[in-house]
């Protein structure tokens, strides 16, 4: 019984670490902007690695052991990346400057595999008309693009939809 539990836990941890490395190699762009292709890929990957984690044990207990193992490793990795900057850089990467003082940094765009059209779209999403008006554009470690511009510094831009405000009447 204990050997079975340890086997499932070990398999789950190995698959978890493999997926982290694979996502890191694929690039952080994939994290922020999921296309239909990316969503289908993630769904299929989760299905493909399920058997690798639990092996022949497809019982409820096997699934719970795998899930608990993943939660534990996730908490440990979160703590390590919070506590140790080098570990955070290794696992999450560093922010990458894409535009500096209105000039595209083509080398960095190539590094993170972002076409010019996509950075132009991100600039417009942040309420800035042209790349030349951008002081700084940075791809953050989570894959989102931050834009700083003097011309539009009072604008607040969010990619999320605002929730409806329900007024309470007495």
Phi and psi in radians as a Rosetta constraint file:
Dihedral C 1 N 2 CA 2 C 2 CIRCULARHARMONIC -1.110 0.35
Dihedral N 2 CA 2 C 2 N 3 CIRCULARHARMONIC -0.717 0.35
Dihedral C 2 N 3 CA 3 C 3 CIRCULARHARMONIC -1.063 0.35
Dihedral N 3 CA 3 C 3 N 4 CIRCULARHARMONIC -0.694 0.35
Dihedral C 3 N 4 CA 4 C 4 CIRCULARHARMONIC -1.117 0.35
Dihedral N 4 CA 4 C 4 N 5 CIRCULARHARMONIC -0.729 0.35
Dihedral C 4 N 5 CA 5 C 5 CIRCULARHARMONIC -1.126 0.35
Dihedral N 5 CA 5 C 5 N 6 CIRCULARHARMONIC -0.825 0.35
Dihedral C 5 N 6 CA 6 C 6 CIRCULARHARMONIC -1.112 0.35
Dihedral N 6 CA 6 C 6 N 7 CIRCULARHARMONIC -0.641 0.35
Dihedral C 6 N 7 CA 7 C 7 CIRCULARHARMONIC -1.120 0.35
Dihedral N 7 CA 7 C 7 N 8 CIRCULARHARMONIC -0.809 0.35
Dihedral C 7 N 8 CA 8 C 8 CIRCULARHARMONIC -1.106 0.35
Dihedral N 8 CA 8 C 8 N 9 CIRCULARHARMONIC -0.777 0.35
Dihedral C 8 N 9 CA 9 C 9 CIRCULARHARMONIC -1.063 0.35
Dihedral N 9 CA 9 C 9 N 10 CIRCULARHARMONIC -0.814 0.35
Dihedral C 9 N 10 CA 10 C 10 CIRCULARHARMONIC -1.087 0.35
Dihedral N 10 CA 10 C 10 N 11 CIRCULARHARMONIC -0.759 0.35
Dihedral C 10 N 11 CA 11 C 11 CIRCULARHARMONIC -1.073 0.35
Dihedral N 11 CA 11 C 11 N 12 CIRCULARHARMONIC -0.742 0.35
Dihedral C 11 N 12 CA 12 C 12 CIRCULARHARMONIC -1.106 0.35
Dihedral N 12 CA 12 C 12 N 13 CIRCULARHARMONIC -0.750 0.35
Dihedral C 12 N 13 CA 13 C 13 CIRCULARHARMONIC -1.120 0.35
Dihedral N 13 CA 13 C 13 N 14 CIRCULARHARMONIC -0.763 0.35
Dihedral C 13 N 14 CA 14 C 14 CIRCULARHARMONIC -1.077 0.35
Dihedral N 14 CA 14 C 14 N 15 CIRCULARHARMONIC -0.783 0.35
Dihedral C 14 N 15 CA 15 C 15 CIRCULARHARMONIC -1.130 0.35
Dihedral N 15 CA 15 C 15 N 16 CIRCULARHARMONIC -0.724 0.35
Dihedral C 15 N 16 CA 16 C 16 CIRCULARHARMONIC -1.013 0.35
Dihedral N 16 CA 16 C 16 N 17 CIRCULARHARMONIC -0.880 0.35
Dihedral C 16 N 17 CA 17 C 17 CIRCULARHARMONIC -1.121 0.35
Dihedral N 17 CA 17 C 17 N 18 CIRCULARHARMONIC -0.675 0.35
Dihedral C 17 N 18 CA 18 C 18 CIRCULARHARMONIC -1.056 0.35
Dihedral N 18 CA 18 C 18 N 19 CIRCULARHARMONIC -0.789 0.35
Dihedral C 18 N 19 CA 19 C 19 CIRCULARHARMONIC -1.130 0.35
Dihedral N 19 CA 19 C 19 N 20 CIRCULARHARMONIC -0.684 0.35
Dihedral C 19 N 20 CA 20 C 20 CIRCULARHARMONIC -1.059 0.35
Dihedral N 20 CA 20 C 20 N 21 CIRCULARHARMONIC -0.821 0.35
Dihedral C 20 N 21 CA 21 C 21 CIRCULARHARMONIC -1.100 0.35
Dihedral N 21 CA 21 C 21 N 22 CIRCULARHARMONIC -0.743 0.35
Dihedral C 21 N 22 CA 22 C 22 CIRCULARHARMONIC -1.100 0.35
Dihedral N 22 CA 22 C 22 N 23 CIRCULARHARMONIC -0.736 0.35
Dihedral C 22 N 23 CA 23 C 23 CIRCULARHARMONIC -1.174 0.35
Dihedral N 23 CA 23 C 23 N 24 CIRCULARHARMONIC -0.688 0.35
Dihedral C 23 N 24 CA 24 C 24 CIRCULARHARMONIC -1.086 0.35
Dihedral N 24 CA 24 C 24 N 25 CIRCULARHARMONIC -0.740 0.35
Dihedral C 24 N 25 CA 25 C 25 CIRCULARHARMONIC -1.189 0.35
Dihedral N 25 CA 25 C 25 N 26 CIRCULARHARMONIC -0.660 0.35
Dihedral C 25 N 26 CA 26 C 26 CIRCULARHARMONIC -1.153 0.35
Dihedral N 26 CA 26 C 26 N 27 CIRCULARHARMONIC -0.482 0.35
Dihedral C 26 N 27 CA 27 C 27 CIRCULARHARMONIC 1.950 0.35
Dihedral N 27 CA 27 C 27 N 28 CIRCULARHARMONIC 2.596 0.35
Dihedral C 27 N 28 CA 28 C 28 CIRCULARHARMONIC -1.304 0.35
Dihedral N 28 CA 28 C 28 N 29 CIRCULARHARMONIC -0.265 0.35
Dihedral C 28 N 29 CA 29 C 29 CIRCULARHARMONIC -0.979 0.35
Dihedral N 29 CA 29 C 29 N 30 CIRCULARHARMONIC -0.632 0.35
Dihedral C 29 N 30 CA 30 C 30 CIRCULARHARMONIC -1.113 0.35
Dihedral N 30 CA 30 C 30 N 31 CIRCULARHARMONIC -0.417 0.35
Dihedral C 30 N 31 CA 31 C 31 CIRCULARHARMONIC -1.301 0.35
Dihedral N 31 CA 31 C 31 N 32 CIRCULARHARMONIC -0.689 0.35
Dihedral C 31 N 32 CA 32 C 32 CIRCULARHARMONIC -1.484 0.35
Dihedral N 32 CA 32 C 32 N 33 CIRCULARHARMONIC -0.539 0.35
Dihedral C 32 N 33 CA 33 C 33 CIRCULARHARMONIC -2.240 0.35
Dihedral N 33 CA 33 C 33 N 34 CIRCULARHARMONIC 1.632 0.35
Dihedral C 33 N 34 CA 34 C 34 CIRCULARHARMONIC -1.503 0.35
Dihedral N 34 CA 34 C 34 N 35 CIRCULARHARMONIC 2.109 0.35
Dihedral C 34 N 35 CA 35 C 35 CIRCULARHARMONIC -1.567 0.35
Dihedral N 35 CA 35 C 35 N 36 CIRCULARHARMONIC 3.080 0.35
Dihedral C 35 N 36 CA 36 C 36 CIRCULARHARMONIC -1.034 0.35
Dihedral N 36 CA 36 C 36 N 37 CIRCULARHARMONIC -0.719 0.35
Dihedral C 36 N 37 CA 37 C 37 CIRCULARHARMONIC -1.064 0.35
Dihedral N 37 CA 37 C 37 N 38 CIRCULARHARMONIC -0.771 0.35
Dihedral C 37 N 38 CA 38 C 38 CIRCULARHARMONIC -1.128 0.35
Dihedral N 38 CA 38 C 38 N 39 CIRCULARHARMONIC -0.724 0.35
Dihedral C 38 N 39 CA 39 C 39 CIRCULARHARMONIC -1.090 0.35
Dihedral N 39 CA 39 C 39 N 40 CIRCULARHARMONIC -0.818 0.35
Dihedral C 39 N 40 CA 40 C 40 CIRCULARHARMONIC -1.073 0.35
Dihedral N 40 CA 40 C 40 N 41 CIRCULARHARMONIC -0.732 0.35
Dihedral C 40 N 41 CA 41 C 41 CIRCULARHARMONIC -1.020 0.35
Dihedral N 41 CA 41 C 41 N 42 CIRCULARHARMONIC -0.827 0.35
Dihedral C 41 N 42 CA 42 C 42 CIRCULARHARMONIC -1.097 0.35
Dihedral N 42 CA 42 C 42 N 43 CIRCULARHARMONIC -0.740 0.35
Dihedral C 42 N 43 CA 43 C 43 CIRCULARHARMONIC -1.084 0.35
Dihedral N 43 CA 43 C 43 N 44 CIRCULARHARMONIC -0.749 0.35
Dihedral C 43 N 44 CA 44 C 44 CIRCULARHARMONIC -1.224 0.35
Dihedral N 44 CA 44 C 44 N 45 CIRCULARHARMONIC -0.663 0.35
Dihedral C 44 N 45 CA 45 C 45 CIRCULARHARMONIC -1.084 0.35
Dihedral N 45 CA 45 C 45 N 46 CIRCULARHARMONIC -0.764 0.35
Dihedral C 45 N 46 CA 46 C 46 CIRCULARHARMONIC -1.071 0.35
Dihedral N 46 CA 46 C 46 N 47 CIRCULARHARMONIC -0.686 0.35
Dihedral C 46 N 47 CA 47 C 47 CIRCULARHARMONIC -1.201 0.35
Dihedral N 47 CA 47 C 47 N 48 CIRCULARHARMONIC -0.684 0.35
Dihedral C 47 N 48 CA 48 C 48 CIRCULARHARMONIC -1.177 0.35
Dihedral N 48 CA 48 C 48 N 49 CIRCULARHARMONIC -0.640 0.35
Dihedral C 48 N 49 CA 49 C 49 CIRCULARHARMONIC -1.543 0.35
Dihedral N 49 CA 49 C 49 N 50 CIRCULARHARMONIC -0.141 0.35
Dihedral C 49 N 50 CA 50 C 50 CIRCULARHARMONIC -0.991 0.35
Dihedral N 50 CA 50 C 50 N 51 CIRCULARHARMONIC -0.871 0.35
Dihedral C 50 N 51 CA 51 C 51 CIRCULARHARMONIC -1.134 0.35
Dihedral N 51 CA 51 C 51 N 52 CIRCULARHARMONIC -0.570 0.35
Dihedral C 51 N 52 CA 52 C 52 CIRCULARHARMONIC -1.148 0.35
Dihedral N 52 CA 52 C 52 N 53 CIRCULARHARMONIC -0.509 0.35
Dihedral C 52 N 53 CA 53 C 53 CIRCULARHARMONIC -1.419 0.35
Dihedral N 53 CA 53 C 53 N 54 CIRCULARHARMONIC -0.824 0.35
Dihedral C 53 N 54 CA 54 C 54 CIRCULARHARMONIC -1.733 0.35
Dihedral N 54 CA 54 C 54 N 55 CIRCULARHARMONIC -0.163 0.35
Dihedral C 54 N 55 CA 55 C 55 CIRCULARHARMONIC 1.063 0.35
Dihedral N 55 CA 55 C 55 N 56 CIRCULARHARMONIC -2.436 0.35
Dihedral C 55 N 56 CA 56 C 56 CIRCULARHARMONIC -1.329 0.35
Dihedral N 56 CA 56 C 56 N 57 CIRCULARHARMONIC -0.159 0.35
Dihedral C 56 N 57 CA 57 C 57 CIRCULARHARMONIC -1.506 0.35
Dihedral N 57 CA 57 C 57 N 58 CIRCULARHARMONIC 1.753 0.35
Dihedral C 57 N 58 CA 58 C 58 CIRCULARHARMONIC -1.874 0.35
Dihedral N 58 CA 58 C 58 N 59 CIRCULARHARMONIC 0.505 0.35
Dihedral C 58 N 59 CA 59 C 59 CIRCULARHARMONIC -1.395 0.35
Dihedral N 59 CA 59 C 59 N 60 CIRCULARHARMONIC 2.936 0.35
Dihedral C 59 N 60 CA 60 C 60 CIRCULARHARMONIC -1.051 0.35
Dihedral N 60 CA 60 C 60 N 61 CIRCULARHARMONIC -0.769 0.35
Dihedral C 60 N 61 CA 61 C 61 CIRCULARHARMONIC -1.070 0.35
Dihedral N 61 CA 61 C 61 N 62 CIRCULARHARMONIC -0.714 0.35
Dihedral C 61 N 62 CA 62 C 62 CIRCULARHARMONIC -1.053 0.35
Dihedral N 62 CA 62 C 62 N 63 CIRCULARHARMONIC -0.746 0.35
Dihedral C 62 N 63 CA 63 C 63 CIRCULARHARMONIC -1.137 0.35
Dihedral N 63 CA 63 C 63 N 64 CIRCULARHARMONIC -0.703 0.35
Dihedral C 63 N 64 CA 64 C 64 CIRCULARHARMONIC -1.171 0.35
Dihedral N 64 CA 64 C 64 N 65 CIRCULARHARMONIC -0.725 0.35
Dihedral C 64 N 65 CA 65 C 65 CIRCULARHARMONIC -1.062 0.35
Dihedral N 65 CA 65 C 65 N 66 CIRCULARHARMONIC -0.786 0.35
Dihedral C 65 N 66 CA 66 C 66 CIRCULARHARMONIC -1.063 0.35
Dihedral N 66 CA 66 C 66 N 67 CIRCULARHARMONIC -0.794 0.35
Dihedral C 66 N 67 CA 67 C 67 CIRCULARHARMONIC -1.129 0.35
Dihedral N 67 CA 67 C 67 N 68 CIRCULARHARMONIC -0.786 0.35
Dihedral C 67 N 68 CA 68 C 68 CIRCULARHARMONIC -1.084 0.35
Dihedral N 68 CA 68 C 68 N 69 CIRCULARHARMONIC -0.729 0.35
Dihedral C 68 N 69 CA 69 C 69 CIRCULARHARMONIC -1.041 0.35
Dihedral N 69 CA 69 C 69 N 70 CIRCULARHARMONIC -0.763 0.35
Dihedral C 69 N 70 CA 70 C 70 CIRCULARHARMONIC -1.130 0.35
Dihedral N 70 CA 70 C 70 N 71 CIRCULARHARMONIC -0.732 0.35
Dihedral C 70 N 71 CA 71 C 71 CIRCULARHARMONIC -1.075 0.35
Dihedral N 71 CA 71 C 71 N 72 CIRCULARHARMONIC -0.768 0.35
Dihedral C 71 N 72 CA 72 C 72 CIRCULARHARMONIC -1.102 0.35
Dihedral N 72 CA 72 C 72 N 73 CIRCULARHARMONIC -0.839 0.35
Dihedral C 72 N 73 CA 73 C 73 CIRCULARHARMONIC -1.112 0.35
Dihedral N 73 CA 73 C 73 N 74 CIRCULARHARMONIC -0.660 0.35
Dihedral C 73 N 74 CA 74 C 74 CIRCULARHARMONIC -1.087 0.35
Dihedral N 74 CA 74 C 74 N 75 CIRCULARHARMONIC -0.799 0.35
Dihedral C 74 N 75 CA 75 C 75 CIRCULARHARMONIC -1.080 0.35
Dihedral N 75 CA 75 C 75 N 76 CIRCULARHARMONIC -0.750 0.35
Dihedral C 75 N 76 CA 76 C 76 CIRCULARHARMONIC -1.093 0.35
Dihedral N 76 CA 76 C 76 N 77 CIRCULARHARMONIC -0.804 0.35
Dihedral C 76 N 77 CA 77 C 77 CIRCULARHARMONIC -1.147 0.35
Dihedral N 77 CA 77 C 77 N 78 CIRCULARHARMONIC -0.669 0.35
Dihedral C 77 N 78 CA 78 C 78 CIRCULARHARMONIC -1.069 0.35
Dihedral N 78 CA 78 C 78 N 79 CIRCULARHARMONIC -0.765 0.35
Dihedral C 78 N 79 CA 79 C 79 CIRCULARHARMONIC -1.100 0.35
Dihedral N 79 CA 79 C 79 N 80 CIRCULARHARMONIC -0.810 0.35
Dihedral C 79 N 80 CA 80 C 80 CIRCULARHARMONIC -1.067 0.35
Dihedral N 80 CA 80 C 80 N 81 CIRCULARHARMONIC -0.777 0.35
Dihedral C 80 N 81 CA 81 C 81 CIRCULARHARMONIC -1.234 0.35
Dihedral N 81 CA 81 C 81 N 82 CIRCULARHARMONIC -0.478 0.35
Dihedral C 81 N 82 CA 82 C 82 CIRCULARHARMONIC -1.280 0.35
Dihedral N 82 CA 82 C 82 N 83 CIRCULARHARMONIC -0.715 0.35
Dihedral C 82 N 83 CA 83 C 83 CIRCULARHARMONIC -1.423 0.35
Dihedral N 83 CA 83 C 83 N 84 CIRCULARHARMONIC -0.639 0.35
Dihedral C 83 N 84 CA 84 C 84 CIRCULARHARMONIC -2.101 0.35
Dihedral N 84 CA 84 C 84 N 85 CIRCULARHARMONIC 1.989 0.35
Dihedral C 84 N 85 CA 85 C 85 CIRCULARHARMONIC -1.039 0.35
Dihedral N 85 CA 85 C 85 N 86 CIRCULARHARMONIC -0.721 0.35
Dihedral C 85 N 86 CA 86 C 86 CIRCULARHARMONIC -1.085 0.35
Dihedral N 86 CA 86 C 86 N 87 CIRCULARHARMONIC -0.717 0.35
Dihedral C 86 N 87 CA 87 C 87 CIRCULARHARMONIC -1.139 0.35
Dihedral N 87 CA 87 C 87 N 88 CIRCULARHARMONIC -0.697 0.35
Dihedral C 87 N 88 CA 88 C 88 CIRCULARHARMONIC -1.086 0.35
Dihedral N 88 CA 88 C 88 N 89 CIRCULARHARMONIC -0.774 0.35
Dihedral C 88 N 89 CA 89 C 89 CIRCULARHARMONIC -1.104 0.35
Dihedral N 89 CA 89 C 89 N 90 CIRCULARHARMONIC -0.700 0.35
Dihedral C 89 N 90 CA 90 C 90 CIRCULARHARMONIC -1.163 0.35
Dihedral N 90 CA 90 C 90 N 91 CIRCULARHARMONIC -0.772 0.35
Dihedral C 90 N 91 CA 91 C 91 CIRCULARHARMONIC -1.447 0.35
Dihedral N 91 CA 91 C 91 N 92 CIRCULARHARMONIC -0.787 0.35
Dihedral C 91 N 92 CA 92 C 92 CIRCULARHARMONIC -1.727 0.35
Dihedral N 92 CA 92 C 92 N 93 CIRCULARHARMONIC -0.358 0.35
Dihedral C 92 N 93 CA 93 C 93 CIRCULARHARMONIC 1.507 0.35
Dihedral N 93 CA 93 C 93 N 94 CIRCULARHARMONIC -3.045 0.35
Dihedral C 93 N 94 CA 94 C 94 CIRCULARHARMONIC -2.003 0.35
Dihedral N 94 CA 94 C 94 N 95 CIRCULARHARMONIC 2.705 0.35
Dihedral C 94 N 95 CA 95 C 95 CIRCULARHARMONIC -1.098 0.35
Dihedral N 95 CA 95 C 95 N 96 CIRCULARHARMONIC 2.622 0.35
Dihedral C 95 N 96 CA 96 C 96 CIRCULARHARMONIC -2.176 0.35
Dihedral N 96 CA 96 C 96 N 97 CIRCULARHARMONIC 2.198 0.35
Dihedral C 96 N 97 CA 97 C 97 CIRCULARHARMONIC -1.328 0.35
Dihedral N 97 CA 97 C 97 N 98 CIRCULARHARMONIC 2.202 0.35
Dihedral C 97 N 98 CA 98 C 98 CIRCULARHARMONIC -1.822 0.35
Dihedral N 98 CA 98 C 98 N 99 CIRCULARHARMONIC -0.618 0.35
Dihedral C 98 N 99 CA 99 C 99 CIRCULARHARMONIC -2.329 0.35
Dihedral N 99 CA 99 C 99 N 100 CIRCULARHARMONIC 2.348 0.35
Dihedral C 99 N 100 CA 100 C 100 CIRCULARHARMONIC -2.333 0.35
Dihedral N 100 CA 100 C 100 N 101 CIRCULARHARMONIC 2.109 0.35
Dihedral C 100 N 101 CA 101 C 101 CIRCULARHARMONIC 0.891 0.35
Dihedral N 101 CA 101 C 101 N 102 CIRCULARHARMONIC 0.823 0.35
Dihedral C 101 N 102 CA 102 C 102 CIRCULARHARMONIC 1.386 0.35
Dihedral N 102 CA 102 C 102 N 103 CIRCULARHARMONIC 0.055 0.35
Dihedral C 102 N 103 CA 103 C 103 CIRCULARHARMONIC -1.989 0.35
Dihedral N 103 CA 103 C 103 N 104 CIRCULARHARMONIC 2.239 0.35
Dihedral C 103 N 104 CA 104 C 104 CIRCULARHARMONIC -1.185 0.35
Dihedral N 104 CA 104 C 104 N 105 CIRCULARHARMONIC 2.376 0.35
Dihedral C 104 N 105 CA 105 C 105 CIRCULARHARMONIC -1.740 0.35
Dihedral N 105 CA 105 C 105 N 106 CIRCULARHARMONIC 1.531 0.35
Dihedral C 105 N 106 CA 106 C 106 CIRCULARHARMONIC -0.975 0.35
Dihedral N 106 CA 106 C 106 N 107 CIRCULARHARMONIC -0.681 0.35
Dihedral C 106 N 107 CA 107 C 107 CIRCULARHARMONIC -1.041 0.35
Dihedral N 107 CA 107 C 107 N 108 CIRCULARHARMONIC -0.738 0.35
Dihedral C 107 N 108 CA 108 C 108 CIRCULARHARMONIC -1.270 0.35
Dihedral N 108 CA 108 C 108 N 109 CIRCULARHARMONIC -0.617 0.35
Dihedral C 108 N 109 CA 109 C 109 CIRCULARHARMONIC -1.065 0.35
Dihedral N 109 CA 109 C 109 N 110 CIRCULARHARMONIC -0.743 0.35
Dihedral C 109 N 110 CA 110 C 110 CIRCULARHARMONIC -1.123 0.35
Dihedral N 110 CA 110 C 110 N 111 CIRCULARHARMONIC -0.679 0.35
Dihedral C 110 N 111 CA 111 C 111 CIRCULARHARMONIC -1.042 0.35
Dihedral N 111 CA 111 C 111 N 112 CIRCULARHARMONIC -0.733 0.35
Dihedral C 111 N 112 CA 112 C 112 CIRCULARHARMONIC -1.710 0.35
Dihedral N 112 CA 112 C 112 N 113 CIRCULARHARMONIC 0.091 0.35
Dihedral C 112 N 113 CA 113 C 113 CIRCULARHARMONIC 1.023 0.35
Dihedral N 113 CA 113 C 113 N 114 CIRCULARHARMONIC 0.887 0.35
Dihedral C 113 N 114 CA 114 C 114 CIRCULARHARMONIC -1.996 0.35
Dihedral N 114 CA 114 C 114 N 115 CIRCULARHARMONIC 2.132 0.35
Dihedral C 114 N 115 CA 115 C 115 CIRCULARHARMONIC -1.252 0.35
Dihedral N 115 CA 115 C 115 N 116 CIRCULARHARMONIC 2.723 0.35
Dihedral C 115 N 116 CA 116 C 116 CIRCULARHARMONIC -0.981 0.35
Dihedral N 116 CA 116 C 116 N 117 CIRCULARHARMONIC -0.668 0.35
Dihedral C 116 N 117 CA 117 C 117 CIRCULARHARMONIC -1.056 0.35
Dihedral N 117 CA 117 C 117 N 118 CIRCULARHARMONIC -0.613 0.35
Dihedral C 117 N 118 CA 118 C 118 CIRCULARHARMONIC -1.257 0.35
Dihedral N 118 CA 118 C 118 N 119 CIRCULARHARMONIC -0.678 0.35
Dihedral C 118 N 119 CA 119 C 119 CIRCULARHARMONIC -1.213 0.35
Dihedral N 119 CA 119 C 119 N 120 CIRCULARHARMONIC -0.621 0.35
Dihedral C 119 N 120 CA 120 C 120 CIRCULARHARMONIC -1.086 0.35
Dihedral N 120 CA 120 C 120 N 121 CIRCULARHARMONIC -0.718 0.35
Dihedral C 120 N 121 CA 121 C 121 CIRCULARHARMONIC -1.099 0.35
Dihedral N 121 CA 121 C 121 N 122 CIRCULARHARMONIC -0.753 0.35
Dihedral C 121 N 122 CA 122 C 122 CIRCULARHARMONIC -1.108 0.35
Dihedral N 122 CA 122 C 122 N 123 CIRCULARHARMONIC -0.672 0.35
Dihedral C 122 N 123 CA 123 C 123 CIRCULARHARMONIC -1.079 0.35
Dihedral N 123 CA 123 C 123 N 124 CIRCULARHARMONIC -0.802 0.35
Dihedral C 123 N 124 CA 124 C 124 CIRCULARHARMONIC -1.132 0.35
Dihedral N 124 CA 124 C 124 N 125 CIRCULARHARMONIC -0.672 0.35
Dihedral C 124 N 125 CA 125 C 125 CIRCULARHARMONIC -1.048 0.35
Dihedral N 125 CA 125 C 125 N 126 CIRCULARHARMONIC -0.489 0.35
Dihedral C 125 N 126 CA 126 C 126 CIRCULARHARMONIC -1.581 0.35
Dihedral N 126 CA 126 C 126 N 127 CIRCULARHARMONIC 0.166 0.35
Dihedral C 126 N 127 CA 127 C 127 CIRCULARHARMONIC 1.435 0.35
Dihedral N 127 CA 127 C 127 N 128 CIRCULARHARMONIC 0.293 0.35
Dihedral C 127 N 128 CA 128 C 128 CIRCULARHARMONIC -1.894 0.35
Dihedral N 128 CA 128 C 128 N 129 CIRCULARHARMONIC 2.324 0.35
Dihedral C 128 N 129 CA 129 C 129 CIRCULARHARMONIC -1.299 0.35
Dihedral N 129 CA 129 C 129 N 130 CIRCULARHARMONIC -0.770 0.35
Dihedral C 129 N 130 CA 130 C 130 CIRCULARHARMONIC -2.290 0.35
Dihedral N 130 CA 130 C 130 N 131 CIRCULARHARMONIC 2.681 0.35
Dihedral C 130 N 131 CA 131 C 131 CIRCULARHARMONIC -1.054 0.35
Dihedral N 131 CA 131 C 131 N 132 CIRCULARHARMONIC -0.613 0.35
Dihedral C 131 N 132 CA 132 C 132 CIRCULARHARMONIC -1.111 0.35
Dihedral N 132 CA 132 C 132 N 133 CIRCULARHARMONIC -0.329 0.35
Dihedral C 132 N 133 CA 133 C 133 CIRCULARHARMONIC -1.520 0.35
Dihedral N 133 CA 133 C 133 N 134 CIRCULARHARMONIC -0.040 0.35
Dihedral C 133 N 134 CA 134 C 134 CIRCULARHARMONIC -1.594 0.35
Dihedral N 134 CA 134 C 134 N 135 CIRCULARHARMONIC 2.180 0.35
Dihedral C 134 N 135 CA 135 C 135 CIRCULARHARMONIC -1.336 0.35
Dihedral N 135 CA 135 C 135 N 136 CIRCULARHARMONIC -0.742 0.35
Dihedral C 135 N 136 CA 136 C 136 CIRCULARHARMONIC -2.676 0.35
Dihedral N 136 CA 136 C 136 N 137 CIRCULARHARMONIC 2.312 0.35
Dihedral C 136 N 137 CA 137 C 137 CIRCULARHARMONIC -2.226 0.35
Dihedral N 137 CA 137 C 137 N 138 CIRCULARHARMONIC 2.246 0.35
Dihedral C 137 N 138 CA 138 C 138 CIRCULARHARMONIC -2.275 0.35
Dihedral N 138 CA 138 C 138 N 139 CIRCULARHARMONIC 2.311 0.35
Dihedral C 138 N 139 CA 139 C 139 CIRCULARHARMONIC -1.484 0.35
Dihedral N 139 CA 139 C 139 N 140 CIRCULARHARMONIC 2.028 0.35
Dihedral C 139 N 140 CA 140 C 140 CIRCULARHARMONIC -1.346 0.35
Dihedral N 140 CA 140 C 140 N 141 CIRCULARHARMONIC 2.960 0.35
Dihedral C 140 N 141 CA 141 C 141 CIRCULARHARMONIC -1.146 0.35
Dihedral N 141 CA 141 C 141 N 142 CIRCULARHARMONIC -0.346 0.35
Dihedral C 141 N 142 CA 142 C 142 CIRCULARHARMONIC -1.580 0.35
Dihedral N 142 CA 142 C 142 N 143 CIRCULARHARMONIC 0.028 0.35
Dihedral C 142 N 143 CA 143 C 143 CIRCULARHARMONIC 1.676 0.35
Dihedral N 143 CA 143 C 143 N 144 CIRCULARHARMONIC -0.187 0.35
Dihedral C 143 N 144 CA 144 C 144 CIRCULARHARMONIC -1.344 0.35
Dihedral N 144 CA 144 C 144 N 145 CIRCULARHARMONIC 2.708 0.35
Dihedral C 144 N 145 CA 145 C 145 CIRCULARHARMONIC -1.903 0.35
Dihedral N 145 CA 145 C 145 N 146 CIRCULARHARMONIC 2.147 0.35
Dihedral C 145 N 146 CA 146 C 146 CIRCULARHARMONIC -1.713 0.35
Dihedral N 146 CA 146 C 146 N 147 CIRCULARHARMONIC 2.411 0.35
Dihedral C 146 N 147 CA 147 C 147 CIRCULARHARMONIC -2.158 0.35
Dihedral N 147 CA 147 C 147 N 148 CIRCULARHARMONIC 2.298 0.35
Dihedral C 147 N 148 CA 148 C 148 CIRCULARHARMONIC -2.150 0.35
Dihedral N 148 CA 148 C 148 N 149 CIRCULARHARMONIC 2.235 0.35
Dihedral C 148 N 149 CA 149 C 149 CIRCULARHARMONIC -2.565 0.35
Dihedral N 149 CA 149 C 149 N 150 CIRCULARHARMONIC 2.284 0.35
Dihedral C 149 N 150 CA 150 C 150 CIRCULARHARMONIC -1.081 0.35
Dihedral N 150 CA 150 C 150 N 151 CIRCULARHARMONIC -0.683 0.35
Dihedral C 150 N 151 CA 151 C 151 CIRCULARHARMONIC -1.118 0.35
Dihedral N 151 CA 151 C 151 N 152 CIRCULARHARMONIC -0.429 0.35
Dihedral C 151 N 152 CA 152 C 152 CIRCULARHARMONIC -2.228 0.35
Dihedral N 152 CA 152 C 152 N 153 CIRCULARHARMONIC 0.482 0.35
Dihedral C 152 N 153 CA 153 C 153 CIRCULARHARMONIC -1.180 0.35
Dihedral N 153 CA 153 C 153 N 154 CIRCULARHARMONIC -0.333 0.35
Dihedral C 153 N 154 CA 154 C 154 CIRCULARHARMONIC -1.534 0.35
Dihedral N 154 CA 154 C 154 N 155 CIRCULARHARMONIC -0.115 0.35
Dihedral C 154 N 155 CA 155 C 155 CIRCULARHARMONIC -1.436 0.35
Dihedral N 155 CA 155 C 155 N 156 CIRCULARHARMONIC 2.430 0.35
Dihedral C 155 N 156 CA 156 C 156 CIRCULARHARMONIC -1.940 0.35
Dihedral N 156 CA 156 C 156 N 157 CIRCULARHARMONIC 2.095 0.35
Dihedral C 156 N 157 CA 157 C 157 CIRCULARHARMONIC -2.081 0.35
Dihedral N 157 CA 157 C 157 N 158 CIRCULARHARMONIC 2.349 0.35
Dihedral C 157 N 158 CA 158 C 158 CIRCULARHARMONIC -2.329 0.35
Dihedral N 158 CA 158 C 158 N 159 CIRCULARHARMONIC 2.509 0.35
Dihedral C 158 N 159 CA 159 C 159 CIRCULARHARMONIC -1.478 0.35
Dihedral N 159 CA 159 C 159 N 160 CIRCULARHARMONIC -0.198 0.35
Dihedral C 159 N 160 CA 160 C 160 CIRCULARHARMONIC -1.629 0.35
Dihedral N 160 CA 160 C 160 N 161 CIRCULARHARMONIC 2.610 0.35
Dihedral C 160 N 161 CA 161 C 161 CIRCULARHARMONIC -1.304 0.35
Dihedral N 161 CA 161 C 161 N 162 CIRCULARHARMONIC 2.405 0.35
Dihedral C 161 N 162 CA 162 C 162 CIRCULARHARMONIC -1.245 0.35
Dihedral N 162 CA 162 C 162 N 163 CIRCULARHARMONIC 2.568 0.35
Dihedral C 162 N 163 CA 163 C 163 CIRCULARHARMONIC -1.362 0.35
Dihedral N 163 CA 163 C 163 N 164 CIRCULARHARMONIC 2.637 0.35
Dihedral C 163 N 164 CA 164 C 164 CIRCULARHARMONIC -1.199 0.35
Dihedral N 164 CA 164 C 164 N 165 CIRCULARHARMONIC 2.400 0.35
Dihedral C 164 N 165 CA 165 C 165 CIRCULARHARMONIC -1.641 0.35
Dihedral N 165 CA 165 C 165 N 166 CIRCULARHARMONIC 2.173 0.35
Dihedral C 165 N 166 CA 166 C 166 CIRCULARHARMONIC -1.795 0.35
Dihedral N 166 CA 166 C 166 N 167 CIRCULARHARMONIC 2.074 0.35
Dihedral C 166 N 167 CA 167 C 167 CIRCULARHARMONIC -1.470 0.35
Dihedral N 167 CA 167 C 167 N 168 CIRCULARHARMONIC 2.328 0.35
Dihedral C 167 N 168 CA 168 C 168 CIRCULARHARMONIC -1.528 0.35
Dihedral N 168 CA 168 C 168 N 169 CIRCULARHARMONIC 2.238 0.35
Dihedral C 168 N 169 CA 169 C 169 CIRCULARHARMONIC -1.934 0.35
Dihedral N 169 CA 169 C 169 N 170 CIRCULARHARMONIC 2.476 0.35
